[in-house]
Amino acid sequence: MPDKAVSENPLLVRNPDVILREEDPDGAPPCNPDTNQIRVINPTGLFIWKQFDGKKDLPAIIIALKDAFEGVPEKEVDSEVKAFVDDMRANGFLGVHVGTLNPRKKKAKK
């Protein structure tokens, strides 16, 4: 279950243990070896999956989807992408990035 304490719109990141093989232009089956679960995702789901790079939150992923595909149903896209993300998070395929992406190293004072 997503943790609202992390952030209202956390940065989404793929579980690095999940194996995904793009075998077919019709989608791909990510496999979570930790839970022994497989999901079958279509090309739209695969596009969304590739957005889980730890640099984008849900609203940014929805915008990227609308930009990449013609005819995205405006009324359903937000809820459908959210449901996809919620399922992937609940089943260990996806997590949230916690911390800073590129912490600046402080120079030692001389």
N, CA, C and O atoms as a MOPAC input file, in Angstrom:
PM7 MOZYME 1SCF
protein

 N      0.84800 1    -1.18100 1     0.00000 1
 C      0.00000 1     0.00000 1     0.00000 1
 C      0.89000 1     1.23900 1     0.00000 1
 O      1.81400 1     1.33000 1     0.80800 1
 N      0.62700 1     2.19700 1    -0.89500 1
 C      1.46100 1     3.38700 1    -0.95800 1
 C      1.46100 1     4.16400 1     0.34700 1
 O      0.43800 1     4.26200 1     1.02500 1
 N      2.60600 1     4.71000 1     0.68900 1
 C      2.78100 1     5.46100 1     1.91900 1
 C      2.62600 1     6.93900 1     1.62700 1
 O      3.49600 1     7.54600 1     1.00100 1
 N      1.51600 1     7.52900 1     2.07900 1
 C      1.27000 1     8.94500 1     1.81700 1
 C      2.24200 1     9.84200 1     2.57000 1
 O      2.38700 1    11.01700 1     2.23400 1
 N      2.91300 1     9.29700 1     3.59100 1
 C      3.86400 1    10.10000 1     4.34200 1
 C      5.10000 1    10.41100 1     3.51700 1
 O      5.79100 1    11.39500 1     3.78200 1
 N      5.38800 1     9.57800 1     2.51100 1
 C      6.57500 1     9.80400 1     1.68900 1
 C      6.40000 1    11.09600 1     0.90600 1
 O      7.25000 1    11.98300 1     0.98100 1
 N      5.32000 1    11.21300 1     0.16400 1
 C      5.03500 1    12.39900 1    -0.62300 1
 C      3.69400 1    12.18900 1    -1.30400 1
 O      3.29300 1    11.05400 1    -1.56300 1
 N      3.01300 1    13.26700 1    -1.59000 1
 C      1.75200 1    13.15000 1    -2.30300 1
 C      2.00100 1    12.64100 1    -3.72300 1
 O      1.19700 1    11.87000 1    -4.24500 1
 N      3.09200 1    13.05500 1    -4.35000 1
 C      3.47100 1    12.61400 1    -5.68700 1
 C      4.93500 1    12.17800 1    -5.67900 1
 O      5.80300 1    12.90200 1    -6.16700 1
 N      5.20900 1    10.99600 1    -5.12600 1
 C      6.60600 1    10.54900 1    -5.03600 1
 C      7.17900 1    10.20100 1    -6.40700 1
 O      6.44100 1     9.92200 1    -7.35200 1
 N      8.49300 1    10.22200 1    -6.49500 1
 C      9.17600 1     9.79000 1    -7.70700 1
 C      9.10200 1     8.27000 1    -7.75700 1
 O      9.41800 1     7.59800 1    -6.77500 1
 N      8.68800 1     7.73300 1    -8.88500 1
 C      8.45200 1     6.29700 1    -9.01800 1
 C      9.67000 1     5.61100 1    -9.63100 1
 O     10.27500 1     6.12000 1   -10.57500 1
 N     10.01800 1     4.45400 1    -9.08400 1
 C     11.21100 1     3.74000 1    -9.53400 1
 C     10.92000 1     2.23600 1    -9.60200 1
 O     10.24700 1     1.67400 1    -8.73700 1
 N     11.44700 1     1.60500 1   -10.65500 1
 C     11.28800 1     0.15900 1   -10.81500 1
 C     12.06200 1    -0.57400 1    -9.73900 1
 O     13.12500 1    -0.11900 1    -9.31800 1
 N     11.54300 1    -1.69800 1    -9.29100 1
 C     12.27100 1    -2.58900 1    -8.39500 1
 C     13.43400 1    -3.14400 1    -9.21500 1
 O     13.19900 1    -3.76600 1   -10.25100 1
 N     14.67900 1    -2.94000 1    -8.78600 1
 C     15.82000 1    -3.39700 1    -9.59000 1
 C     15.90400 1    -4.91800 1    -9.72500 1
 O     16.62000 1    -5.41700 1   -10.59300 1
 N     15.19300 1    -5.65600 1    -8.88900 1
 C     15.20000 1    -7.11300 1    -8.98200 1
 C     14.20700 1    -7.65200 1   -10.00400 1
 O     14.26900 1    -8.82600 1   -10.37100 1
 N     13.29200 1    -6.80100 1   -10.46400 1
 C     12.29400 1    -7.23900 1   -11.43500 1
 C     12.96000 1    -7.44000 1   -12.79700 1
 O     13.75600 1    -6.61800 1   -13.25100 1
 N     12.61500 1    -8.54500 1   -13.42300 1
 C     13.16000 1    -8.89800 1   -14.73000 1
 C     12.10100 1    -8.60000 1   -15.77900 1
 O     10.94900 1    -9.01500 1   -15.64700 1
 N     12.49700 1    -7.88000 1   -16.81700 1
 C     11.57000 1    -7.57300 1   -17.89400 1
 C     12.24400 1    -7.88600 1   -19.22300 1
 O     13.33100 1    -7.38600 1   -19.51000 1
 N     11.59300 1    -8.71500 1   -20.03000 1
 C     12.11200 1    -9.05300 1   -21.34800 1
 C     11.11600 1    -8.58900 1   -22.39200 1
 O      9.95900 1    -9.00900 1   -22.40400 1
 N     11.58300 1    -7.72400 1   -23.25800 1
 C     10.72900 1    -7.26100 1   -24.35400 1
 C     10.81800 1    -8.28400 1   -25.48000 1
 O     11.67200 1    -8.18700 1   -26.36100 1
 N      9.93000 1    -9.25700 1   -25.43500 1
 C      9.95900 1   -10.34900 1   -26.39800 1
 C      9.04300 1   -10.11400 1   -27.58800 1
 O      9.18600 1   -10.76600 1   -28.62300 1
 N      8.11700 1    -9.19700 1   -27.44900 1
 C      7.04000 1    -9.07600 1   -28.41700 1
 C      6.65300 1    -7.60700 1   -28.55000 1
 O      6.66500 1    -6.88400 1   -27.55400 1
 N      6.30800 1    -7.14400 1   -29.75300 1
 C      5.87900 1    -5.74700 1   -29.88100 1
 C      4.54900 1    -5.46300 1   -29.19200 1
 O      4.16100 1    -4.30500 1   -29.04100 1
 N      3.85400 1    -6.51400 1   -28.77600 1
 C      2.56200 1    -6.33500 1   -28.11500 1
 C      2.67800 1    -6.13500 1   -26.60900 1
 O      1.65900 1    -6.04000 1   -25.92500 1
 N      3.89300 1    -6.06900 1   -26.08000 1
 C      4.05800 1    -5.85200 1   -24.65200 1
 C      5.18700 1    -6.68200 1   -24.07900 1
 O      6.05200 1    -7.16800 1   -24.80700 1
 N      5.16900 1    -6.83900 1   -22.77500 1
 C      6.23700 1    -7.56100 1   -22.09900 1
 C      5.73000 1    -8.08800 1   -20.76100 1
 O      4.82700 1    -7.50300 1   -20.16400 1
 N      6.31300 1    -9.19700 1   -20.28700 1
 C      5.90900 1    -9.72900 1   -18.97800 1
 C      6.96500 1    -9.47000 1   -17.89900 1
 O      7.92100 1   -10.23800 1   -17.79100 1
 N      6.81600 1    -8.40100 1   -17.09200 1
 C      7.75600 1    -8.24300 1   -15.98900 1
 C      7.55200 1    -9.34100 1   -14.94200 1
 O      6.42200 1    -9.72400 1   -14.64000 1
 N      8.65100 1    -9.83200 1   -14.40200 1
 C      8.60700 1   -10.89300 1   -13.39600 1
 C      9.30000 1   -10.40700 1   -12.13700 1
 O     10.42800 1    -9.91800 1   -12.19300 1
 N      8.63000 1   -10.53900 1   -11.00200 1
 C      9.20800 1   -10.17100 1    -9.71700 1
 C      9.66800 1   -11.45800 1    -9.03100 1
 O      8.83800 1   -12.20100 1    -8.50700 1
 N     10.97600 1   -11.73500 1    -9.02400 1
 C     11.44600 1   -12.97700 1    -8.42100 1
 C     11.27000 1   -13.01000 1    -6.90000 1
 O     11.24400 1   -14.08700 1    -6.30500 1
 N     11.14900 1   -11.84700 1    -6.27400 1
 C     10.94500 1   -11.80000 1    -4.81800 1
 C      9.59400 1   -12.38800 1    -4.42200 1
 O      9.46300 1   -13.03400 1    -3.38300 1
 N      8.58400 1   -12.15100 1    -5.27700 1
 C      7.22800 1   -12.61200 1    -4.96500 1
 C      6.75000 1   -13.70400 1    -5.91900 1
 O      5.65300 1   -14.24200 1    -5.76500 1
 N      7.59000 1   -14.02400 1    -6.91200 1
 C      7.25800 1   -15.03500 1    -7.91300 1
 C      5.98500 1   -14.66300 1    -8.67400 1
 O      5.16900 1   -15.52700 1    -8.99500 1
 N      5.82500 1   -13.36200 1    -8.96000 1
 C      4.66100 1   -12.87500 1    -9.68600 1
 C      5.07300 1   -12.36900 1   -11.06100 1
 O      6.18200 1   -11.87300 1   -11.25900 1
 N      4.15400 1   -12.50900 1   -11.99700 1
 C      4.34300 1   -12.00500 1   -13.35100 1
 C      3.14300 1   -11.14400 1   -13.69600 1
 O      2.01600 1   -11.45800 1   -13.31200 1
 N      3.37700 1   -10.07700 1   -14.40600 1
 C      2.30700 1    -9.24300 1   -14.94600 1
 C      2.49400 1    -9.21600 1   -16.45500 1
 O      3.62400 1    -9.14300 1   -16.93800 1
 N      1.42300 1    -9.27300 1   -17.18900 1
 C      1.48700 1    -9.11700 1   -18.63000 1
 C      1.04400 1    -7.68900 1   -18.92100 1
 O     -0.06900 1    -7.28700 1   -18.58000 1
 N      1.92900 1    -6.93100 1   -19.55500 1
 C      1.60100 1    -5.54100 1   -19.84500 1
 C      1.63800 1    -5.30400 1   -21.35500 1
 O      2.49200 1    -5.83600 1   -22.06400 1
 N      0.70700 1    -4.50500 1   -21.82000 1
 C      0.60900 1    -4.17900 1   -23.24200 1
 C      1.60400 1    -3.06500 1   -23.58100 1
 O      2.31200 1    -2.59400 1   -22.69200 1
 N      1.67400 1    -2.63200 1   -24.85000 1
 C      2.64300 1    -1.58300 1   -25.21000 1
 C      2.48200 1    -0.29100 1   -24.40700 1
 O      3.47200 1     0.37500 1   -24.10000 1
 N      1.24500 1     0.06500 1   -24.06800 1
 C      1.04100 1     1.26300 1   -23.24200 1
 C      1.61900 1     1.04800 1   -21.84800 1
 O      2.28500 1     1.92900 1   -21.30500 1
 N      1.36300 1    -0.12600 1   -21.27100 1
 C      1.93400 1    -0.45500 1   -19.96500 1
 C      3.44900 1    -0.48300 1   -20.00700 1
 O      4.10500 1    -0.06000 1   -19.05500 1
 N      4.01600 1    -0.98200 1   -21.10800 1
 C      5.47200 1    -1.00700 1   -21.25700 1
 C      6.02900 1     0.41100 1   -21.31800 1
 O      7.06700 1     0.69900 1   -20.72200 1
 N      5.34200 1     1.29800 1   -22.04000 1
 C      5.76600 1     2.69800 1   -22.08600 1
 C      5.76700 1     3.29500 1   -20.67600 1
 O      6.72000 1     3.96000 1   -20.27100 1
 N      4.68300 1     3.04400 1   -19.93600 1
 C      4.58500 1     3.56400 1   -18.57200 1
 C      5.70300 1     2.96800 1   -17.71800 1
 O      6.35000 1     3.68500 1   -16.95500 1
 N      5.93200 1     1.65600 1   -17.84300 1
 C      6.98400 1     0.98000 1   -17.07400 1
 C      8.34300 1     1.66200 1   -17.28000 1
 O      9.10800 1     1.84100 1   -16.33300 1
 N      8.62600 1     2.03200 1   -18.51300 1
 C      9.91600 1     2.66700 1   -18.82000 1
 C     10.03400 1     4.05700 1   -18.19500 1
 O     11.13800 1     4.58700 1   -18.06800 1
 N      8.90900 1     4.64500 1   -17.80700 1
 C      8.93300 1     5.96600 1   -17.17200 1
 C      9.31800 1     5.89500 1   -15.69200 1
 O      9.64100 1     6.91400 1   -15.08300 1
 N      9.28400 1     4.69000 1   -15.11800 1
 C      9.59300 1     4.51600 1   -13.69800 1
 C     11.10400 1     4.54500 1   -13.50300 1
 O     11.72000 1     3.53000 1   -13.17700 1
 N     11.68700 1     5.71100 1   -13.70600 1
 C     13.14400 1     5.85100 1   -13.66200 1
 C     13.64700 1     6.55500 1   -12.39800 1
 O     14.83600 1     6.84800 1   -12.27400 1
 N     12.74000 1     6.81800 1   -11.47400 1
 C     13.12500 1     7.50800 1   -10.25000 1
 C     13.22000 1     9.01100 1   -10.41100 1
 O     13.60000 1     9.71800 1    -9.47800 1
 N     12.87500 1     9.50600 1   -11.60200 1
 C     12.95500 1    10.94700 1   -11.87000 1
 C     11.59000 1    11.56500 1   -12.13500 1
 O     11.46200 1    12.78500 1   -12.23700 1
 N     10.56900 1    10.71700 1   -12.24700 1
 C      9.22800 1    11.21100 1   -12.57300 1
 C      8.21800 1    10.77200 1   -11.51800 1
 O      8.30800 1     9.68500 1   -10.94800 1
 N      7.25300 1    11.65700 1   -11.28100 1
 C      6.13600 1    11.29900 1   -10.41300 1
 C      4.94000 1    10.94100 1   -11.29700 1
 O      5.02900 1    11.00600 1   -12.52300 1
 N      3.83800 1    10.56900 1   -10.68200 1
 C      2.66300 1    10.13900 1   -11.43200 1
 C      2.16700 1    11.20100 1   -12.41500 1
 O      1.91500 1    10.86300 1   -13.57200 1
 N      2.01300 1    12.47000 1   -12.01300 1
 C      1.55700 1    13.46600 1   -12.98600 1
 C      2.49600 1    13.60000 1   -14.19500 1
 O      2.02600 1    13.77800 1   -15.31900 1
 N      3.80300 1    13.51600 1   -13.97900 1
 C      4.75500 1    13.62000 1   -15.09600 1
 C      4.63100 1    12.41900 1   -16.03500 1
 O      4.76100 1    12.56600 1   -17.25000 1
 N      4.38200 1    11.24400 1   -15.48100 1
 C      4.22100 1    10.04100 1   -16.30300 1
 C      2.94000 1    10.13900 1   -17.13900 1
 O      2.92900 1     9.74500 1   -18.30500 1
 N      1.88300 1    10.65500 1   -16.55600 1
 C      0.62500 1    10.81900 1   -17.29200 1
 C      0.81200 1    11.81300 1   -18.43900 1
 O      0.30600 1    11.58800 1   -19.53800 1
 N      1.52700 1    12.89800 1   -18.19500 1
 C      1.80300 1    13.88100 1   -19.24900 1
 C      2.62600 1    13.23700 1   -20.36800 1
 O      2.34200 1    13.44700 1   -21.54700 1
 N      3.65300 1    12.44800 1   -19.99700 1
 C      4.48500 1    11.77500 1   -21.00100 1
 C      3.64000 1    10.81700 1   -21.84300 1
 O      3.83300 1    10.72000 1   -23.05500 1
 N      2.72000 1    10.12000 1   -21.21400 1
 C      1.84700 1     9.19000 1   -21.92500 1
 C      0.95800 1     9.93600 1   -22.91600 1
 O      0.81800 1     9.51600 1   -24.06500 1
 N      0.36400 1    11.03100 1   -22.47700 1
 C     -0.49500 1    11.83000 1   -23.36000 1
 C      0.29500 1    12.39500 1   -24.53100 1
 O     -0.23100 1    12.50200 1   -25.63900 1
 N      1.56100 1    12.76100 1   -24.29600 1
 C      2.40700 1    13.28900 1   -25.36500 1
 C      2.82700 1    12.20900 1   -26.35300 1
 O      3.00100 1    12.49200 1   -27.53800 1
 N      2.99200 1    10.98000 1   -25.88300 1
 C      3.51800 1     9.90000 1   -26.72300 1
 C      2.45700 1     9.18500 1   -27.55600 1
 O      2.76700 1     8.64500 1   -28.61800 1
 N      1.22200 1     9.17700 1   -27.09200 1
 C      0.17000 1     8.41600 1   -27.76800 1
 C     -0.96200 1     9.33000 1   -28.20800 1
 O     -1.41300 1    10.19000 1   -27.45100 1
 N     -1.41100 1     9.13600 1   -29.43100 1
 C     -2.57000 1     9.88300 1   -29.92200 1
 C     -3.84800 1     9.23300 1   -29.41300 1
 O     -3.91200 1     8.01400 1   -29.24900 1
 N     -4.84800 1    10.04100 1   -29.16900 1
 C     -6.15800 1     9.52800 1   -28.81700 1
 C     -6.27400 1     8.95000 1   -27.41700 1
 O     -7.15400 1     8.13300 1   -27.15000 1
 N     -5.38200 1     9.37500 1   -26.51600 1
 C     -5.47300 1     8.90200 1   -25.13400 1
 C     -6.77900 1     9.43700 1   -24.54300 1
 O     -7.02200 1    10.64300 1   -24.57700 1
 N     -7.62100 1     8.55100 1   -24.00100 1
 C     -8.91000 1     9.00900 1   -23.46100 1
 C     -8.71300 1     9.86900 1   -22.21100 1
 O     -8.40600 1     9.35700 1   -21.13400 1
 N     -8.89000 1    11.15200 1   -22.36700 1
 C     -8.63100 1    12.12100 1   -21.29600 1
 C     -9.34400 1    11.78700 1   -19.99100 1
 O     -8.77300 1    11.95500 1   -18.91300 1
 N    -10.57100 1    11.32100 1   -20.07500 1
 C    -11.35700 1    11.09300 1   -18.86600 1
 C    -10.88500 1     9.88300 1   -18.06900 1
 O    -11.03900 1     9.84400 1   -16.84900 1
 N    -10.31000 1     8.89300 1   -18.75600 1
 C     -9.92100 1     7.66100 1   -18.06800 1
 C     -8.43700 1     7.55300 1   -17.75900 1
 O     -8.04500 1     6.81100 1   -16.85800 1
 N     -7.60500 1     8.28400 1   -18.49600 1
 C     -6.16700 1     8.04600 1   -18.40300 1
 C     -5.62200 1     8.22700 1   -16.98400 1
 O     -4.83200 1     7.39900 1   -16.52900 1
 N     -6.01300 1     9.26100 1   -16.28900 1
 C     -5.48300 1     9.49400 1   -14.94600 1
 C     -5.79000 1     8.32500 1   -14.01100 1
 O     -4.90100 1     7.82800 1   -13.31800 1
 N     -7.05200 1     7.88700 1   -13.99500 1
 C     -7.42800 1     6.81100 1   -13.08400 1
 C     -6.81900 1     5.47100 1   -13.50100 1
 O     -6.45500 1     4.66700 1   -12.64300 1
 N     -6.70500 1     5.22500 1   -14.80600 1
 C     -6.13500 1     3.95800 1   -15.26100 1
 C     -4.64000 1     3.86800 1   -14.98000 1
 O     -4.14600 1     2.81700 1   -14.56900 1
 N     -3.92700 1     4.95300 1   -15.19600 1
 C     -2.48800 1     4.95000 1   -14.88900 1
 C     -2.28300 1     4.83600 1   -13.38500 1
 O     -1.39300 1     4.11300 1   -12.93600 1
 N     -3.08900 1     5.53300 1   -12.60800 1
 C     -2.97900 1     5.42800 1   -11.14400 1
 C     -3.24400 1     3.99800 1   -10.68100 1
 O     -2.53800 1     3.49000 1    -9.81000 1
 N     -4.25600 1     3.34400 1   -11.25600 1
 C     -4.55200 1     1.95400 1   -10.89000 1
 C     -3.38300 1     1.03500 1   -11.25400 1
 O     -3.05400 1     0.12600 1   -10.49100 1
 N     -2.75700 1     1.26200 1   -12.40500 1
 C     -1.59400 1     0.48000 1   -12.83000 1
 C     -0.44600 1     0.67400 1   -11.83400 1
 O      0.17800 1    -0.29500 1   -11.40200 1
 N     -0.17600 1     1.92100 1   -11.47800 1
 C      0.89200 1     2.23400 1   -10.52100 1
 C      0.58400 1     1.61000 1    -9.16000 1
 O      1.46200 1     1.01000 1    -8.54000 1
 N     -0.64200 1     1.74600 1    -8.70100 1
 C     -1.01500 1     1.18100 1    -7.39700 1
 C     -0.82300 1    -0.33000 1    -7.37600 1
 O     -0.33000 1    -0.87900 1    -6.39100 1
 N     -1.21000 1    -1.01100 1    -8.46500 1
 C     -1.03300 1    -2.46700 1    -8.54900 1
 C      0.45300 1    -2.82500 1    -8.54000 1
 O      0.87100 1    -3.73700 1    -7.82700 1
 N      1.23700 1    -2.11400 1    -9.32600 1
 C      2.67600 1    -2.40300 1    -9.38700 1
 C      3.35600 1    -2.15100 1    -8.03500 1
 O      4.23800 1    -2.91000 1    -7.63200 1
 N      2.95000 1    -1.09500 1    -7.34200 1
 C      3.53200 1    -0.82100 1    -6.01700 1
 C      3.09700 1    -1.87200 1    -5.00400 1
 O      3.91300 1    -2.36400 1    -4.22300 1
 N      1.81500 1    -2.21600 1    -5.01600 1
 C      1.28500 1    -3.16600 1    -4.04100 1
 C      1.90800 1    -4.55200 1    -4.19700 1
 O      1.96000 1    -5.32000 1    -3.23600 1
 N      2.37700 1    -4.87300 1    -5.39000 1
 C      2.91300 1    -6.19600 1    -5.65800 1
 C      4.42900 1    -6.22100 1    -5.80400 1
 O      4.99400 1    -7.20400 1    -6.28200 1
 N      5.08600 1    -5.14200 1    -5.39500 1
 C      6.53400 1    -5.12700 1    -5.31500 1
 C      7.27600 1    -4.92100 1    -6.61700 1
 O      8.49400 1    -5.09600 1    -6.65600 1
 N      6.58600 1    -4.55400 1    -7.68600 1
 C      7.25200 1    -4.29600 1    -8.95400 1
 C      7.83600 1    -2.88600 1    -8.99600 1
 O      8.73400 1    -2.59900 1    -9.78700 1
 N      7.33000 1    -2.03700 1    -8.16000 1
 C      7.60700 1    -0.61500 1    -8.22800 1
 C      7.70000 1    -0.04900 1    -6.82800 1
 O      7.00300 1    -0.50000 1    -5.91900 1
 N      8.55700 1     0.93400 1    -6.65800 1
 C      8.67800 1     1.61200 1    -5.38000 1
 C      8.77300 1     3.10700 1    -5.59600 1
 O      8.53500 1     3.60400 1    -6.69700 1
 N      9.11600 1     3.80900 1    -4.55500 1
 C      9.28300 1     5.25200 1    -4.64100 1
 C     10.70900 1     5.60300 1    -4.26600 1
 O     11.34700 1     4.93700 1    -3.45100 1
 N     11.18500 1     6.66200 1    -4.88400 1
 C     12.53000 1     7.13000 1    -4.59100 1
 C     12.48100 1     7.97200 1    -3.32200 1
 O     11.68900 1     8.90700 1    -3.21000 1
 N     13.32600 1     7.62800 1    -2.38600 1
 C     13.39900 1     8.37000 1    -1.13200 1
 C     14.78900 1     8.97200 1    -1.04400 1
 O     15.78200 1     8.28800 1    -1.29300 1
 N     14.86600 1    10.22400 1    -0.69900 1
 C     16.16000 1    10.88900 1    -0.59400 1
 C     16.37400 1    11.81500 1    -1.77000 1
 O     15.44900 1    12.10600 1    -2.52800 1
 N     17.59000 1    12.26900 1    -1.91200 1
 C     17.91000 1    13.18000 1    -2.99900 1
 C     18.47700 1    12.39200 1    -4.16400 1
 O     19.14500 1    11.37700 1    -3.97000 1
 N     18.21100 1    12.85800 1    -5.36900 1
 C     18.70100 1    12.16400 1    -6.55700 1
 C     20.19900 1    12.37300 1    -6.75800 1
 O     20.92900 1    11.41400 1    -7.00700 1
 N     20.65000 1    13.58400 1    -6.65600 1
 C     22.05700 1    13.90400 1    -6.86600 1
 C     22.54900 1    14.80200 1    -5.73500 1
 O     22.65300 1    16.01800 1    -5.89400 1
 N     22.84500 1    14.19800 1    -4.60900 1
 C     23.29300 1    15.04600 1    -3.51100 1
 C     24.60100 1    15.73300 1    -3.86700 1
 O     25.51000 1    15.12500 1    -4.43400 1
 N     24.67300 1    16.98200 1    -3.53200 1
 C     25.90000 1    17.73300 1    -3.78600 1
 C     26.88700 1    17.43800 1    -2.67400 1
 O     26.55300 1    17.46100 1    -1.49000 1
 N     28.08600 1    17.16700 1    -3.08500 1
 C     29.12600 1    16.92000 1    -2.09800 1
 C     29.62300 1    18.26800 1    -1.58900 1
 O     29.91800 1    19.18400 1    -2.35700 1
 N     29.70100 1    18.34900 1    -0.28700 1
 C     30.21000 1    19.57900 1     0.30400 1
 C     31.72700 1    19.53800 1     0.25600 1
 O     32.36000 1    18.53900 1     0.59800 1
 N     32.27700 1    20.64200 1    -0.17400 1
 C     33.73800 1    20.72500 1    -0.21600 1
 C     34.26000 1    20.93300 1     1.19200 1
 O     33.70500 1    21.69200 1     1.98700 1
 N     35.31400 1    20.25300 1     1.46200 1
 C     35.94100 1    20.39600 1     2.77300 1
 C     36.56900 1    21.77900 1     2.88200 1
 O     37.22600 1    22.26100 1     1.95900 1
 N     36.35100 1    22.39700 1     4.02600 1
 C     36.95500 1    23.71100 1     4.25200 1
 C     38.40100 1    23.53000 1     4.63000 1
 O     38.75100 1    22.62900 1     5.39300 1
 N     39.23200 1    24.38100 1     4.09900 1
 C     40.67900 1    24.31000 1     4.39700 1
 C     41.05900 1    25.32000 1     5.42800 1
 O     42.22800 1    25.40800 1     5.80400 1

